[in-house]
Amino acid sequence: MSQLTHINESGETQMVSVDQKSITHRQASASAKVIFPSDVFEQITQQEGNLAKGNILEVARIAGIMAAKKTHELIPLCHPLMLEKCKLKLCFSDTDPEILIKSTVALHHKTGVEMEALTAVSVAALTIYDMCKALSHDIQISAIELTEKTGGKRNVSK
């Protein structure tokens, strides 16, 4: 059975020690959705995402990248990392009234970047909500999940 790595044998919270780990190429991808009422989605897509506050896809992309770089400031036990890659893809769905967000984060280090990838899509989704809330408060953020992780003890692929 796996143990929680952020809890020591005395039950105290701890930052995981990575001093004995090897440096490897580590990459993680995550995804999220922002779901809109149909009429709001139609209005946004007709304007190609250009609202009074700016282009929602581009502002959200920048917010997601900035958030990934600052994950250690937001999540208490994350290690500060020098990311080598942080890429966000945001697009309007062709089938549903939603914006799809995907992130890929990578570096060579002793610890992974899952939290950075998840933080990137979460903050990008929150940014879209913030930029669109004047149109409706019936916007949902959904399906935030890790979709892939490579380079550590375990690889994940969904």
Disulfide bonds with the S-S distance in Angstrom:
none
